[in-house]
Amino acid sequence: MKVAVIGLGAIGIQVLWQLSQTSGIEAHGFDRAYPGHPSAGAGGESRLYWNMELVEPNYTALIDRAATAWRKLESASNQVLRDPTGVLIYGREGDAQIQCAYKSARELGVPYELLGASRLRKQFPHILFGQNSLGLWDTTGAVIRPERTVEVTAELARRHGARIHEFSPISRIDVSDDPVRILTATGWQVFDRVVVSCGGWSSKLVPYIRSEVVTRRLTSMWFSGYDDNHFTGFPPFLRCAPHYCYGIPSRDRRSVKLGLGFNNHYVSGDADRFPRQLEGDDLIRELKKFEWIQQEMLPGISRRPYRIDTFVESYTRSMLEYIRPHPQNANVLVMTGFSGHGFRVSPAIGEIGCQLVISGKSDLDIRFLERASPVFSILDPEQGITTENSVMTNCE
Ligand SMILES: Cc1cc2nc3c(=O)[nH]c(=O)nc-3n(C[C@H](O)[C@H](O)[C@H](O)COP(=O)(O)OP(=O)(O)OC[C@H]3O[C@@H](n4cnc5c(N)ncnc54)[C@H](O)[C@@H]3O)c2cc1C
């Protein structure tokens, strides 16, 4: 069976690696750049790996599966792809997301410490915590090295015979035929199965998903500390409330990368149409969105960032992944909408994608992904305009 995986980012590369290990499969991967490039959804040096679920109780099955799948990937590559730092999840006592995280940690049996406001202040003096703050220290949480993970997985796939076509954008898929035809820069090619895993660009190949999936531009900002040793002991963190944001210290503990949540991302219906380099009013607007973090939460960081980058991500209405066959051709599997948390589960998604390609079924029941309730509505699918995400709190 000849299979094409289109888009070799966080997800596609894991699917390709799994396919390459399956006998009887001729696996081809296409990327418009190359595996591990920094400018799609998987760039920016770091990703949080946390072991708890903040919203959807059924998601814990995927988290559990991912823990094993990451160990398999690290063992097969003999590489440390996640730095074992621990991760702080925090919010306010009584917040639904903190309750959900606490419940899922207990259910999954992952090690954690429950930290009240005074413990939080003592342990992490870099962060200003409110009176009713409550935190969970995810002891086995980690910081993923995203570009390295994709690159290392590509190497594993190559070793198992996968053919990786770099700088090979796919511009169309013809689903009317069996086998399926895809248009490469050098002409049409045919495949028995096709996986579309182009992240925020997926809707360009399968436009019908626009009623379910939107694209956003995300800004990451890197700040140093006023004091050069400020980040000693600084935790990778995810703050759910009162305003959502996250921070990841650099590996040398000289800076922190900060990011915001869905409601603060740049709205667009087309991942190729928004500016990626921030300038003028766009830059001022983005800087403004981050100002409260220095003022209210991290007083020891520099006033302005020393590095700013933008990335692209796809979001479903439920904020849970979109993994479904094409409605007109079941030989095309669409895997997108990883909604800002896809990296931590990516090796597990790779296993599931491979099973779906081969047999149309996966051993992990993922029907809950389709049943989950929406947390925002899509008002204009072409422009990507939505209502606010009701689970995530704004910073403005
Ligand atoms: C700023 C930011 C912070 C995040 N933080 C976290 C985190 O802390 N923890 C976590 O778990 N997740 C996090 N995520 C989410 C995670 O990184 C994404 O869910 C994940 O990268 C999505 O994977 P993907 O394969 O769908 O898309 P991508 O990783 O974007 O890969 C898509 C690939 O498709 C290629 N492509 C696009 N169009 C074509 C085409 N026509 N032909 C060929 N190739 C094409 C692109 O070049 C790219 O390589 C974050 C995302 C962002 C953007």
The ligand as an SDF file (V2000), in Angstrom:
LIG
                    3D

 53 58  0  0  0  0  0  0  0  0999 V2000
    3.1950   29.1850   19.8070 C   0  0  0  0  0  0  0  0  0  0  0  0
    2.6740   27.8080   20.0800 C   0  0  0  0  0  0  0  0  0  0  0  0
    2.8150   27.2580   21.3460 C   0  0  0  0  0  0  0  0  0  0  0  0
    2.3610   25.9620   21.5940 C   0  0  0  0  0  0  0  0  0  0  0  0
    2.5640   25.4060   22.8200 N   0  0  0  0  0  0  0  0  0  0  0  0
    2.2970   24.1000   23.0050 C   0  0  0  0  0  0  0  0  0  0  0  0
    2.6720   23.4490   24.2140 C   0  0  0  0  0  0  0  0  0  0  0  0
    3.2370   24.0730   25.1040 O   0  0  0  0  0  0  0  0  0  0  0  0
    2.4170   22.1230   24.3330 N   0  0  0  0  0  0  0  0  0  0  0  0
    1.8040   21.4070   23.3300 C   0  0  0  0  0  0  0  0  0  0  0  0
    1.5810   20.2140   23.4880 O   0  0  0  0  0  0  0  0  0  0  0  0
    1.4390   22.0030   22.1820 N   0  0  0  0  0  0  0  0  0  0  0  0
    1.6740   23.3070   22.0010 C   0  0  0  0  0  0  0  0  0  0  0  0
    1.3590   23.9110   20.8230 N   0  0  0  0  0  0  0  0  0  0  0  0
    0.6210   23.1460   19.8170 C   0  0  0  0  0  0  0  0  0  0  0  0
    1.4800   22.2830   18.9150 C   0  0  0  0  0  0  0  0  0  0  0  0
    2.7350   22.8600   18.6470 O   0  0  0  0  0  0  0  0  0  0  0  0
    0.6540   22.0780   17.6540 C   0  0  0  0  0  0  0  0  0  0  0  0
   -0.5840   21.5070   18.0460 O   0  0  0  0  0  0  0  0  0  0  0  0
    1.3330   21.1930   16.6660 C   0  0  0  0  0  0  0  0  0  0  0  0
    2.5480   21.7490   16.2020 O   0  0  0  0  0  0  0  0  0  0  0  0
    0.3790   20.9820   15.4580 C   0  0  0  0  0  0  0  0  0  0  0  0
    0.9670   20.0250   14.6420 O   0  0  0  0  0  0  0  0  0  0  0  0
    0.5510   19.8930   13.1250 P   0  0  0  0  0  0  0  0  0  0  0  0
    1.3500   18.7760   12.5900 O   0  0  0  0  0  0  0  0  0  0  0  0
   -0.9450   19.8630   13.0410 O   0  0  0  0  0  0  0  0  0  0  0  0
    0.9850   21.2630   12.4500 O   0  0  0  0  0  0  0  0  0  0  0  0
    2.4870   21.8580   12.2160 P   0  0  0  0  0  0  0  0  0  0  0  0
    3.3850   21.4150   13.3140 O   0  0  0  0  0  0  0  0  0  0  0  0
    2.2780   23.2830   11.9610 O   0  0  0  0  0  0  0  0  0  0  0  0
    2.9250   21.1210   10.8730 O   0  0  0  0  0  0  0  0  0  0  0  0
    2.3150   21.3700    9.6400 C   0  0  0  0  0  0  0  0  0  0  0  0
    3.3390   21.0740    8.5480 C   0  0  0  0  0  0  0  0  0  0  0  0
    2.6790   21.0760    7.2790 O   0  0  0  0  0  0  0  0  0  0  0  0
    3.5320   21.6670    6.3270 C   0  0  0  0  0  0  0  0  0  0  0  0
    2.6760   22.1050    5.2230 N   0  0  0  0  0  0  0  0  0  0  0  0
    1.7020   23.0400    5.2580 C   0  0  0  0  0  0  0  0  0  0  0  0
    1.0680   23.1070    4.0560 N   0  0  0  0  0  0  0  0  0  0  0  0
    1.6550   22.1850    3.2550 C   0  0  0  0  0  0  0  0  0  0  0  0
    1.4260   21.7650    1.9220 C   0  0  0  0  0  0  0  0  0  0  0  0
    0.4680   22.3060    1.1520 N   0  0  0  0  0  0  0  0  0  0  0  0
    2.2150   20.7830    1.3910 N   0  0  0  0  0  0  0  0  0  0  0  0
    3.2030   20.2080    2.1430 C   0  0  0  0  0  0  0  0  0  0  0  0
    3.4530   20.5800    3.4360 N   0  0  0  0  0  0  0  0  0  0  0  0
    2.6840   21.5420    3.9940 C   0  0  0  0  0  0  0  0  0  0  0  0
    4.2090   22.7920    7.1040 C   0  0  0  0  0  0  0  0  0  0  0  0
    5.4310   23.1780    6.4880 O   0  0  0  0  0  0  0  0  0  0  0  0
    4.4400   22.1150    8.4700 C   0  0  0  0  0  0  0  0  0  0  0  0
    5.7050   21.4970    8.5410 O   0  0  0  0  0  0  0  0  0  0  0  0
    1.7490   25.2170   20.5520 C   0  0  0  0  0  0  0  0  0  0  0  0
    1.5940   25.7840   19.2880 C   0  0  0  0  0  0  0  0  0  0  0  0
    2.0570   27.0560   19.0420 C   0  0  0  0  0  0  0  0  0  0  0  0
    1.9050   27.6280   17.6540 C   0  0  0  0  0  0  0  0  0  0  0  0
  1  2  1  0
  2  3  1  0
  2 52  2  0
  3  4  2  0
  4  5  1  0
  4 50  1  0
  5  6  2  0
  6  7  1  0
  6 13  1  0
  7  8  2  0
  7  9  1  0
  9 10  1  0
 10 11  2  0
 10 12  1  0
 12 13  2  0
 13 14  1  0
 14 15  1  0
 14 50  1  0
 15 16  1  0
 16 17  1  0
 16 18  1  0
 18 19  1  0
 18 20  1  0
 20 21  1  0
 20 22  1  0
 22 23  1  0
 23 24  1  0
 24 25  2  0
 24 26  1  0
 24 27  1  0
 27 28  1  0
 28 29  2  0
 28 30  1  0
 28 31  1  0
 31 32  1  0
 32 33  1  0
 33 34  1  0
 33 48  1  0
 34 35  1  0
 35 36  1  0
 35 46  1  0
 36 37  1  0
 36 45  1  0
 37 38  2  0
 38 39  1  0
 39 40  1  0
 39 45  2  0
 40 41  1  0
 40 42  2  0
 42 43  1  0
 43 44  2  0
 44 45  1  0
 46 47  1  0
 46 48  1  0
 48 49  1  0
 50 51  2  0
 51 52  1  0
 52 53  1  0
M  END
$$$$
